[in-house]
């Protein structure tokens, strides 16, 4: 991926040196609790942020960040890559939403190490990258990309770009009101049906990531041979069925929250092939 030399976003906040640790206003989260949150999310279809809320008793008063976080320092290539990809998502989604007579409000992307305080609760590196709609921020511990490469077998710069654009897809869903409607519906459904709706939301974010990649490549032509395969492999390695097979040896479809490997690659491919948001209606799709 020929990404160097392009505009970098000014919406990146570097909290890696903030020393926020695992502190909450109502106590502290142990490393064991974070592991529980991760395993709970992978094996039982529970959102890790929800799991941590249960562990800590919920309703803890969050310690607020003191002022805006600084940008990443010059020379940090990983941060520069993230900033460049984020800038391109800003360009693409500003143009696409303008065509729909809507304004794209760019999200902030927070770089953190270990844990981060968010408006949605205490975030952890163990959760992987995540989006918080309450503060419209994407949170990433860059060490996750090492985990992708070394433990999940999903390395490569465009695999990382896919992850970033997937989280941006959640932001687009939030701006369009999709997240609120789905969450309202999930609140009145039993767990298995609520999980099914979550799958549809995640697959739509995958499709929107593909839409971004389509328009990004048309405008910059920065993808190289093997880049698309990197993204496809990443989508495969983080499918619910693949993760459950690796972590517990069995698959429990009713606990899926993100979709199977085949579904994730299918919907990313759909967005990539058409570049059309209307082709990403996973919520109303009869077959995923």
C-alpha positions in Angstrom: 0.0 0.0 0.0 1.7 3.2 -1.2 0.4 5.4 1.6 3.4 7.7 2.3 3.2 11.3 1.1 -0.5 11.7 1.4 -2.4 14.0 3.8 -2.6 13.0 7.4 -5.7 13.7 9.5 -5.6 16.3 12.3 -8.2 14.2 14.2 -5.8 11.8 15.8 -5.3 12.1 19.6 -2.3 10.5 21.2 -3.0 9.3 24.7 -0.3 6.7 24.8 1.6 8.8 27.4 -1.4 9.9 29.4 -0.8 7.3 32.1 -4.6 6.7 32.4 -3.9 3.0 33.3 -6.8 0.9 34.3 -8.3 3.5 36.8 -12.0 4.1 37.1 -13.7 6.6 39.4 -15.3 3.6 41.1 -12.2 1.4 41.4 -9.6 -0.4 39.3 -9.9 -3.1 36.7 -7.4 -6.0 37.0 -5.7 -7.7 34.1 -7.7 -10.8 34.9 -10.9 -8.8 34.4 -9.7 -7.7 31.0 -9.1 -11.3 30.0 -12.5 -12.2 31.2 -14.0 -9.4 29.1 -12.1 -10.6 26.0 -13.0 -14.2 26.5 -16.6 -13.3 27.3 -16.9 -11.4 24.1 -15.3 -14.1 21.9 -17.0 -17.1 23.4 -20.4 -15.9 24.5 -21.2 -13.1 22.1 -21.0 -10.4 24.8 -19.8 -7.0 23.9 -16.6 -6.5 25.8 -17.6 -3.0 26.9 -20.8 -4.5 28.4 -18.8 -7.2 30.0 -16.5 -4.8 31.7 -19.5 -2.8 32.9 -20.8 -5.9 34.6 -17.4 -6.7 36.1 -17.0 -3.2 37.6 -20.6 -2.9 38.8 -21.5 -0.4 36.1 -22.3 3.3 36.6 -18.8 4.2 37.7 -17.9 7.8 37.4 -15.4 8.2 34.7 -12.2 10.2 35.2 -12.2 12.9 32.5 -9.2 13.6 30.3 -7.5 16.9 31.1 -7.7 18.9 27.9 -7.3 17.6 24.4 -4.6 15.0 23.8 -1.7 16.0 21.6 -1.1 14.6 18.1 1.3 11.7 17.5 5.0 12.8 17.4 6.7 13.2 14.1 8.6 10.1 12.9 6.1 7.6 14.4 5.4 5.6 11.2 2.6 3.5 12.7 0.8 6.6 13.8 1.5 8.3 10.5 -0.1 5.4 8.7 -3.2 5.5 10.8 -3.5 9.2 10.3 -3.1 8.9 6.6 -5.8 6.2 6.3 -8.1 8.2 8.6 -7.6 11.3 6.4 -8.7 9.3 3.3 -11.8 8.0 5.1 -12.6 11.6 5.8 -12.3 12.6 2.2 -14.3 9.6 0.9 -17.2 9.8 3.4 -17.4 13.6 3.1 -18.0 13.2 -0.6 -20.4 10.3 -0.3 -22.6 11.8 2.4 -22.6 15.1 0.5 -24.3 13.2 -2.4 -27.0 12.2 0.1 -27.4 15.9 1.2 -25.8 15.0 4.6 -22.8 16.4 6.4 -20.0 14.1 7.4 -18.7 14.9 10.9 -15.3 13.4 11.2 -14.6 11.1 14.2 -11.6 11.5 16.4 -9.2 8.5 16.5 -7.5 8.0 19.9 -4.2 6.1 20.2 -3.8 4.6 23.6 -1.7 2.0 25.4 -3.2 -0.7 27.6 -6.5 1.1 28.6 -8.4 4.2 27.8 -11.2 6.2 29.4 -14.1 6.7 27.1 -17.6 8.0 27.2 -18.8 4.4 26.8 -16.8 3.1 29.7 -13.3 1.8 30.3 -11.7 0.5 27.1 -9.0 -2.0 27.0 -6.4 -3.1 24.5 -7.7 -6.6 25.0 -10.9 -5.6 23.2 -9.1 -4.7 20.0 -10.1 -1.4 18.2 -13.5 -0.1 19.0 -15.8 2.8 18.3 -17.7 4.7 21.0 -20.7 6.5 19.7 -21.1 8.6 22.8 -17.9 10.6 22.2 -17.7 9.7 18.4 -14.2 8.4 18.9 -12.3 5.4 17.5 -9.9 3.8 20.0 -6.9 1.8 18.9 -3.9 0.4 20.8 -1.4 0.0 18.0 -0.1 -3.2 19.6 -3.3 -4.8 18.3 -1.8 -4.8 14.8 1.1 -6.9 16.1 -1.5 -9.3 17.6 -3.2 -9.4 14.2 0.0 -10.4 12.5 1.6 -12.7 15.0 -1.4 -14.4 16.7 -4.2 -14.1 14.2 -2.2 -14.5 11.0 -3.6 -11.3 9.6 -0.7 -9.0 8.9 -0.2 -6.3 6.3 -0.8 -2.6 6.0 -4.1 -3.0 4.1 -5.3 -5.4 6.7 -4.8 -2.6 9.2 -6.5 -0.2 6.9 -9.5 -2.5 6.8 -9.7 -2.5 10.6 -9.6 1.3 10.7 -12.2 1.7 8.0 -14.5 -0.9 9.7 -14.5 1.3 12.8 -15.2 4.3 10.6 -18.1 2.4 9.2 -19.6 2.2 12.7 -19.2 6.0 12.8 -21.1 6.4 9.5 -23.8 4.1 10.9 -24.0 6.4 14.0 -24.3 9.5 11.9 -27.1 7.9 9.8 -29.1 6.9 12.9 -28.7 3.2 12.1 -27.0 2.4 15.4 -29.7 4.0 17.5 -32.5 2.2 15.7 -30.8 -1.2 16.0 -29.8 -0.7 19.7 -33.4 0.2 20.5 -34.6 -3.0 18.8 -32.0 -5.1 20.5 -33.1 -3.9 23.9 -36.4 -5.8 23.6 -35.1 -9.0 22.1 -33.8 -12.2 23.7 -30.0 -12.7 23.6 -29.8 -14.9 20.5 -32.0 -12.5 18.4 -30.1 -9.4 19.8 -26.9 -11.1 18.7 -28.3 -11.7 15.3 -28.9 -7.9 14.9 -25.4 -7.2 16.1 -24.1 -9.5 13.3 -26.0 -7.4 10.8 -24.6 -4.2 12.1 -21.0 -5.6 12.0 -21.4 -6.9 8.5 -22.7 -3.6 7.4 -19.6 -1.9 8.8 -17.6 -4.5 6.8 -19.5 -3.5 3.6 -19.0 0.2 4.3 -15.2 -0.5 4.7 -15.4 -2.0 1.2 -17.2 1.0 -0.1 -14.4 3.2 1.3 -11.7 1.0 -0.3 -13.5 1.2 -3.7 -13.5 5.0 -3.7 -10.1 5.3 -2.1 -8.5 3.2 -4.8 -10.3 5.1 -7.5 -9.0 8.4 -6.2 -5.4 7.4 -5.2 -4.6 4.1 -6.8 -2.4 3.3 -3.8 -3.2 -0.4 -3.5 -0.5 -2.8 -4.5 -0.6 -6.5 -5.4 -1.7 -8.6 -2.5 -3.4 -5.7 -0.5 -6.9 -6.8 -1.2 -6.0 -10.4 -0.2 -4.6 -9.0 3.1 -8.0 -7.4 3.9 -9.9 -10.6 2.9 -7.6 -12.6 5.1 -8.1 -10.3 8.1 -11.9 -10.5 7.7 -11.6 -14.3 7.6 -9.4 -14.5 10.7 -11.7 -12.4 12.8 -14.9 -14.2 11.8 -16.9 -15.5 14.8 -16.7 -19.1 13.7 -12.9 -18.9 13.1 -12.3 -17.2 16.5 -14.5 -19.7 18.4 -12.9 -22.7 16.7 -9.4 -21.4 17.8 -10.4 -20.4 21.3 -12.8 -23.2 22.3 -12.7 -25.8 19.6 -16.4 -25.7 19.0 -18.8 -23.2 17.2 -21.9 -21.8 18.8 -23.8 -19.9 16.0 -26.4 -18.4 18.3 -23.6 -16.5 20.2 -22.2 -14.9 17.0 -22.0 -11.1 17.2 -19.8 -10.2 14.2 -20.6 -12.8 11.5 -18.8 -15.8 10.1 -15.6 -15.5 8.1 -17.5 -16.2 4.9 -20.1 -13.5 5.7 -17.5 -10.9 6.6 -15.5 -11.4 3.4 -18.7 -11.5 1.4 -20.0 -8.2 2.6 -16.6 -6.5 2.4 -16.3 -7.7 -1.2 -19.8 -6.4 -2.0 -18.9 -2.9 -0.9 -15.5 -3.1 -2.6 -17.0 -4.2 -5.9 -19.8 -1.6 -6.1 -18.8 1.3 -4.0 -22.4 1.9 -3.3 -23.8 2.4 0.2 -27.2 1.2 -0.8 -25.7 -2.3 -1.4 -24.8 -2.5 2.3 -28.3 -3.0 3.7 -27.5 -5.9 5.8 -30.2 -5.0 8.3 -32.9 -5.7 5.8 -31.2 -8.4 3.9 -33.0 -11.8 3.7 -29.7 -13.7 3.5 -26.4 -12.7 5.0 
